[in-house]
Amino acid sequence: MKKKRIAWLLAAVFCLSMVVFSGCGSSEEPEETAESPYPMTIEDNEYFKFEIVENDETWGEYTYKITNKTDQDITFDGEKAIINGSTTVDAFIYSDLAAGTSAKDTFYLDDEELSDFGEDEELVMTVQYNVYNSDFDDITSGSFDFTIPR
């Protein structure tokens, strides 16, 4: 009987110590992480929605999503872009989309293309686009701006 009491007492002490010490540890608050700006809607019109959904700064890779908001198949072509109104880059933003569907893909901006600009300079990329239907008839064209995070 005495052994049972000692076992129960040890178990109770162990459980109590777990409760007491579970709140102990580092008194430092966890480091706050910056909220991601993604997904970031860049253009949303009657034909399509263009979003940047992720950015891998190490490789200059931007993952984008285009949603076809029409009832017909379309091709989105925005292969050329201009940064700060002066430097043309090949963005290779191109997608074939069935009616009402979305697609994800990536484009890249490497450091060499951005080397003409200062590290603190805000960079605005203007994408000029054309949207065609399956018969290659123009549906719409235009441009949108995207501020490149630095």
N, C-alpha and C positions, 0 to 999 in steps of 0.2 A: 504494500500500500504506500509505503514511504517513497518507493521508486516512482510510482505513478505521480505523486504530488510534485516531486522534483522535476519530472518530465514536463508536467503541465506548467510549472513555474518557469522553466527554461523556455518553453514554447511561448508563454505569455510575454516574457522579457524580450524574446526575439521579435515577436509581432509588434510590441510597443516600440522597440528601437527602430524598426522599419518605418513606422508611422512618423516618429519624431525626426528621423534623419532623412526622410524622403524629400523634405523641403530644404534641406541643407545643401550646400555646395557653393558654387561661385556666386558671389553677390553682384557680379557684373550683369548688366542687362544684356540680352542678346543684341548683336549689332543689327541695326536696321538696314534692310536692303532697299535700294531704290526700286520703286514700282516700275514695272516694265510699261513702256508706252504702247506695247503691241497687244492685240491687233490695233492698227491705226488705219482708219478709213481715209483714203486719199481722194477718191472720186466716187460719187454715187449719183448716177443719173438714170434716166428711164431705160437705158440700154444695158448698162453693166454697173457693177460695184467693184472697185479696185481697192484692195487692202494690203498693207504690209503686215505680215503676221509674225515675222521673226527676223532677227538680225544677228549674224555671227560676225562680230567686229574683227575677230582674228583674221578671217579670210575675206572680209569685205562682201560677204554674201547676204543678200536680202531675199527672204522667202515671201512671195506675194501670192494672193488669192484673187482670182477674177471670177465673179458670178455673172452669168448671162441672165439678164432679167427679161429677155424677150421670149416669144414663142417660136423662134426660128433659130437654126444653127448659125453661129457667127464665128468670125476670125478676128481676133484682136491683134493689131500690129503696132507696136510702139518700140521699135528696135533702136531708134536714135534718141538721145537725150542731150540736153544742154545744161551745163552747170554754171550757175551765176551769170547766165546770159552770154558767156564767152567761150566756154570749152565744150566741144561736142564729144560725147562718149558713146560707145556702143553698149547699150543696155541689154539688147536681145530679149525684150519683153514681147513674147509672141505666144498666143494660145488659140487653139481651135476648141470651141465650146458648143456642145449640143444645147438645144433649147432648155432653159431653166436649170442648167447645171453649173457647177463650179469646178475650177482647176487650180492647183497649186504648182508653182514652179519657182525658180530662183533667177536673180540677176546679180552680177558682181560689179563692184566698184573697187578697183585696186588703188593702192597708195600712189602708184606712178601717175594715174589719171588725175589724182587730187593734189599732186605735188606743187602745182602752180599756186595753190592757195595756202594762206597762213593757217597754223593749227587752231587759232582762236576764231578764224573767220567763219561766219555762218555760211553753209553751203545749201543752195536751193537748186534742185534738179527739176528741170521742166521736161516732161515727157510729151512729145507730140505723137498722137495716135490716129489710126484709121480703123474703123470697124466695117467689115464686109459680111455679106450674107453668103450662103453656099454657092450662089451664082456669081460671086465676086462683084456684086453691085455694092456701091458705097451705102452704108446705113447712116454713119455719122463719122465725124472727125473732130479733133480739137486738141486740147492740151490740158495737163494738170501739173501742179507743182508739188514737190515733196521735199521737205526740209531734212537734210541728211544729218542724223544725230552724230555728234562728235564727242 
